[in-house]
Amino acid sequence: MNRPRCDDLDYIQFLIAAQRVFTCTEAARCQPQRPAGPAHDAFTRLLQRQPPDTAALWQEVQGMVRLPDGALVLDDTTLDKPHAHKMGLVTRQWSGRHKQVVWGINLLTLLWTDGAARVPCDVRVYDKPWGGETKNEHFRAMLATAAARGFQPRCVLFDSWYSSLENLKAVRAHGWKWLTRLRANRRVNPEGHGNVRVATVDIPPAGRVVHLRGYGFVTVFRTVALDGDAEYWATSALDMLPDERGRWESWAWGIELYHRGLKQCCGIEKAQVRTERAQRNHLLLALRAFVRLEMHRLQTGTSWYEAKTEVIRSAIRSYLAQPLYRLPSTA
């Protein structure tokens, strides 16, 4: 059997350097000149033969995390695929960006953070329409995987979408504290006289301990969002103070920055491949590309965007030193 002409690192480095086009054809065109260099079908075969699991991702990031410290943040994002209705994994998904249902791929990430680092440790693709697991099942599976790997986070942070009783109990079963937002209609018992909507409860600025129906006692906080709407937060840490809740909220926001960087710097939405396996492998390789940008940011303080711009800036500098396109001399 002939040796493959490209490997996963060739594709990962292409994703970091590419600016607009993220195809196998473009990956082949950008390779350094060498005998028997890879053609576009070599990259196509690469995306088909890579194992579609997160083992390689975890192997690369486990040295970047501290298992008994930090927080685990779980959230999902929709990768826009407006013109790819027949592409593997693409289905109708709710998009928080567009505030409507769109064609796309839904990606769930378990992110480790200490307030500075943002390290994706596990990912899942929501493929329920093809008989896959629900988002909540993925949530619990990623928690179980994190526990098996030895994580002991100080807190687990997630949005109201994942605040079902089964999920809250799953976090508690691992011995971890959690912080999440609650919908305004969640039922709590503030004074032992019956369950009422959390939105009707008088919650002081320091928070209030109430009984969450079906779970047990939690501390709830009321905050005001930028748009003026009230938000309700709940935590299993009964002694949590408002300042601590605010710090965890700022840490949780890191996953939104991660989603933005993943889309804008790693071409995760831009793969023009048809099959489900190729799509999964492109997603995983894009995450591994992000890990390299994040490691560079932590070591040098250079943002993902500046690091990516520096690649093209070097190319422009080389071109300006020896321009290719000139008008003929009229002298």
ABEGO torsion letter per residue (X at the ends): XBBBABBAAAAAAAAAABAABBBAAAAAAABBBBBGBBBAAAAAAAAAABBBBAAAAAAAAAAABBAABEBBBBBBBBBBBAABAABBGBBBBBBAAAGBBBBBBBBBBBBBBAGABBBBABBBBBAAAAGBBBAAAAAAAAAAAAAAAGBBBABBBBBAAAABAAAAAAAAAAGBBBBBBBBAABBBBAAGAEBBBAAABBBBAAEBBBBBBGAEBBBBBBBBBAAGBBBBBBBABAABBAAAAAAAAAAAAAAAAAAAAAAAAAGAAABBBABAAAAAAAAAAAAAAAAAAAAAAAAAGBBAAAAAAAAAAAAAAAAAABBABBBBBAX
